[in-house]
Every structure is written in structure tokens, then in C-alpha cells.
Amino acid sequence: MPKNVLEFEKPIIELEEKIEEMRGLSDRLDISNEISKLEKKVNELRNSVYKNLSRWQIVQIARHPERPYSLDYIYLMTENFTELHGDRNFGDDKALVGGFAELEGKPIMIIGQQKGRDTKSNIYRNFGMMNPDGYRKALRLMKLAEKFKLPVITLIDTPGANPGIDAEERGQAEAIARNIQEMTRLKTPIIVCIIGEGASGGAFGIGVGDRVLMLEYCWYSVISPESCSSILFRSWDYKEQAAEALKLTANDLIKHKIIDRIVPEPQGGAHRNHKEAADLLKQAILEELKPLEKISADKFLELRTKKYSEMGYWQG
């Protein structure tokens, strides 16, 4: 059995392994009918499991260590990616990658939060948790895109902004707030894509856009389920209940107009097929870019302000 298997995936993986064993015997035995029956059963089981996922199970999928990260999407979706470094103020935050690229021949600026796949790379990338210099680097690249009239694509995948003392000393809150302010008035199209975890200001610091896309098995919220449980119940033991209360899935958020589009994932989640996941996201981005490119630069501020003003409601 693969190393990274979620509890609810185990029956599916066991059946898939059984099919592989039988295929190894097919050159000696005629068991094609049995294999076909098992394949049908696997598809039915996978459809049943993934159609009835709880919100906490979706959180687990979003955190799957084999899920494609920003650089995976960048290299699978774009051509001629040229990474740019540094915020021209303090340093180069490795949790944030970005640069010029081409999407079906169209020049773009693409920016994403990057996690690591093992202990060494996670430390290098700070587990995808950005410092102030990461947000300032992102803003520098967005301003560069505005100068050259290029659309901006951001890829969100973070458990939150870096909560360390050094980040606070360098102005973490100010950096996030400045990005939010500047993104609302950037005179170029912005498409935001949530590809994994979208936690609090850590995500929203690169999350203001004309269109917000969210992959099917991701989460996006003001706080993680564990932290919410810790605050409300003084324990992480109620994280599943917290996930239900937060309504943090794509299906929840599209109902409240927090996101604009749900991008489907390959059967079983993006971690099962990186190429197909990237193709689906690429197609969605291209479709959303077409109408945005017809909008005049002066209209972006008005439309974004209207978009975010219409989110949520209050009762006196």
C-alpha cells in the first residue's frame, strides 16, 4: 500500500492493489472478466466515497503530501517560466515563487505559495508559510505585471502566514494589509486559484482578484479547523466539528459568493493525477481570462470594489 493513504481511501487502494496482482497473473490465467468486475467496483466505490466526503475529509485531501504544489502547476500549465527573486527590501522568501511565464502563448505573471515534500524542503520553504518579504515580493511582481499590462495569476496553498517573532518584527500584518489594498486597485486582470489550503490572512494576502477559482477538494477560511477548535474548546479534539461549522469547502463558499468557480479535480483528487489536475485548472484560467481582457484598466477598481462589497451581510 502507498505510504500516504488517507483512512477513507484505504478500501479503494486495497481493491486497486488486488487488481494489479490479478493483472500480473493474466498472462497465465484468463481472468479478464474478474478484473473488469473489480475495476467497475473500484469506480463505484471511489464515486461513492468522494461524493459523500465530510468537510474534515476534504481538509485532509487538501493537505495530502502528494498533492501538486504551485511549482508543479506552473511547470505543467505554462511555458518559459522565469522565476524572479527578492522583495528589494529584506530578502527572498522561499515560501513564495513567481515570475514571468506563458499560458498558451499568452504572457502572464504567475505567483504561488510553495510547500516542500520532505523535511529538508519543507524547512527551506517554511512549510508554505510566508514572511513579510514574501508578500512584498509578490506585490513587487504584481506591480511589474501592471507596468507591462500582463494578467496576474496567483496560486494559494498555505496553512497561514508565518507566525514567528521575526515575521512580526518585520511587519507581517502591514505587509498583508498593504497587499490587500494594492490588489484592489491593480490595473490589470487578477485570477486567484486556491489549489490546496487557504488559511486566513496568509492566503488573502495574495487572494484579492477579479475571479476566484477553487479546486474541488480544497479549503478556504479565516482559520484552520484545529485552531478554531483550540480557541473555542481549548483542545484540538473538536477539529471535525469546527470544520463543519466553518463551512470552508468549495461547495460552501460558492453559495456565499466568496469564490466564483469550482474547478473539478481528477477522480480521487489532484494527488492521483497531477497532469490532469493541471489541465483542468489551465482550461478554467483561460476561460476566465477571456472576458477580463476586454475590461478597460480603469474599470478594474470599480468592479473589484463592487465584488467584495457584495460579500456577506449584517443584521442590525
N, C-alpha and C positions, 0 to 999 in steps of 0.2 A: 504494500500500500504506500502511496506517496507520503512524503514527510509532513506536508502541510495540508491536512484534511480537516475540515470543519465537521463537528459532530453530526449535523443533519445531512452531510454529504456522504457519510460512510456507507450506507446501503447502496448508493449509486456507484461508488468506487468499487465496492466488493463485486457487484454484478459486472462492471466493466472489466475487472481483472479476470473474472470467470470466463468472459467472452474471449479475452486474449489467450487464456490457457487452451480453450477449445479450438481456437484458430491454429494453435501450434500442433494440434492433433489432426487437423483437417486433411493433411496430405496422406494420412494413413487410414482415416475413417471418414465415412460420408455423414457428416453431422451438420451440413449446411442449414437444414430446416431448424434444428435446435438452436443454432447460432442466430438465425433470423428471429426466432421467437424471443430469445433473450434480448436481442437488440431492441425489439419492439417494446419489451417490458422495461428496459432501461429508459427509453424515451418517454414512456408513460409515467414512470416514477419520477424522472427529472422534471417533467412538466408539472406534475402534481406537487412536488416539493417546492419548486421555485414560484409556483402560483400562490402558495399559502405561507410565505415567509413572514415571520414576525418582524417588527421593527428592529429588535435587537439582533436578529439573524442577518438582517441587511447591513447593520453596522459591522458585523463580523466579516461579511463579504467585502465591504469597502476597505477593510484593514488587511485583507488576505495578502500575505507576503509575496505571492506570485503574481499579484495583480500588476498590470502595466503602469508604470510611473510616467512622469512628464517627458523625460528624455526618450522613453520607449515610443510614446505617441509622436513626439517631434520627429524622430528618425523614420517612423513608419508612415507618417502623414505628409511630410514636407520634403523638399529637395533643397540642396545648397544651404543648409543651416550653418550660420556663422555665429558662434557664441560670443557675446560681449561680457566683459567683466568689470566689476568695481562700481562704487557709488560716487567716486570722485570726492569723497569726504573722509571716509574712515578705512574701508577695506572692501573685500569681495566676499559676500555671503554665499557659501556653497549650497545653502538650502534653497536658493533661487537661481534658476537658469533662464537664459533668454538671449535673443538675438534675432538677426535678420534671417528670413527663410523664404521659400517659395511654395505656395499651395496651388497645385495645378498650374504652375507658371505665373501665379499672381504673387507679387512681392508683399510680404507681411512682416509684422513684428510679433514674435511669439514668446511668451513668458510663462514659466511654470514653477511650481514648488516641487522640489525633488527629494525623495527619501532614498535610503540605502537598502541593500538587500542582505547585508550581513553586519556583524558588529563593527568592523572597520569602516565600511562605507556609511553606516548609519551615524557613526561619530563624525565622520567627515562632513556629512550632510546635515548634522544636528537633528536627525530624525524628521527632517522636513519642517522644522520649526524655525522661522525666520527671525533674524535680528533686525534692528532698525536699519542697518546698512543694506539689508536685503530689500526692504520696502523702498529705500532711497534709490537703490539700483534699478528696481522695477519702474519707479517714477522717471528716472533718467531715460530709460529705454522708451517709455511711453511718450515722453516729450520729443524724443528723437523721431519716433514714428509720426507724431503730429507734424513735425517740421518737414518730413518727406512725404506727407499725405499717405501714410500706409495704415491699413487697418491693424488693430491690436487684438491678438488672441491670448487670453490668459487661461492657464490650466491650474485649477485649485485642488490640492491634496495635502492637507496639513492637520495634525492634531491640535494646532493652535500656534500662536506666536511664542517665541522663546520667553519663558517667564523668569529668566535668570537676572541676577543683580546687574551684571554688566550690560544687559539689554536695557534695563530700566535707566541706568546711568547715562546711556547714550540716547535716551528719548524714545522709547518704544511706542508709547501712546501717541506722542506727537507725530511720529513717522507714519503710523497707521491713519491717524486723523487727516494728515496732510494728503496722503494718497487718496482717501475717500473724497476730500474736497476737490483735488485736482482732476480726478477721474470724472467727476460730474460735469466738468467744463472742458474736457479734452475734445478738440475739434477734429475728431477722426472716429470712424466706427470702432466700437469695442464689443467683442463677443467673449463672454465669460463661460468657461466649461468646468463643471465640477466633475472630476474624474475619480475621486476616492472620498477622503474625509474633508469636510468643510466646517472647521470649528471656529466659531466666534470671530473676533477681530482679526485673528490670524488669517482667516480666509477672506474676510471682507476687505482687507487692505489691498487686495488686487481683484476685488469682486464686484465693482460697480461697472455696469455695462449697459449697452443698448439691448442686448439679448443675453439671457442667462440660460445656458443649456446644462442639463444634469443627466449623467449616465444613470441607467435604471437602478443599479444596486449601490447607491452612494448615500451619504447622509450630510445634511447641511443645517446647522443650528447655532444658537448663541452660546451653547455649552455642550460638552460631551455628556453622555448618559452617566458615566462614572462620577464626574464632577458634580453633576446635578444631584445624584443620589447622595454624595458625600455632604453637600450643603444642606439638603432637606432632611436626610435621615442619619447624618453623622456616620455613614457607612456606605461602602460600595456595593453592598449586597442587594440593593434595590435598583441596580442599573437597568434591568429589563423593564421594570415598571416605569422608570424615568424615561427610557427610550419611547415607550408607548405614549407617555404624557407629552413629550416634546414634539411629537409629530414631525419627525425630521427626515422622512423619506421623500423621494421624488413625487410619489403619488399624493402625499400630503401637501407638499409645497406648491404644486401646480394648481391645486384647488384654491389656494390663497393668493395666487398670482405672484408668489415670491420668485418662481422660475417661469420661463416661457416655454420650455420644450423638454420632454423626456427623450433621451437618446437610448434606443434599445441596445442591450448587450447580447453577445453570443449566448447560446443555450448553456446554462450552467455558470454564467458570469464571465467577465472580461478576462479573468485569470486562466480560463480554459482555452482561449484563442486570442492572442494579442493582435494578430493581423486583422482578423475580422472586426474586433472592437475598434481598432484604429480606422478601418474603412468606414464603419458606421458613423463614427464621430466626424471624420473628414467630410462625408457627404452632408451631414447636418450643418456643419460650419459653412460649407459652400452655399447651401440653400439659404441660410440666414444672411449671408454676406450680400447676396444679390440686391435685395431691396434697400439695404443700408447704404450701399454705394451710390444710390440715386438721391440721397438726402444731402442737402447743402450743409457745409461746415457750420454755418451759423444756427442751424436748426437743432443740432445735437444737444445743446444745453437745455433748450426748451423741452425737447422730448424726454430727455433723461429725468429732468426735474418732475415732469408730469408722471412718468412711470413710477418713480419711487414715492411720490406724494400719494399715489393711489393705493399703496400697500398698507394693509391693516386698517383698523378703525378704532375709535374710542367711544365710550359711553359716559355721559355726564351724570 
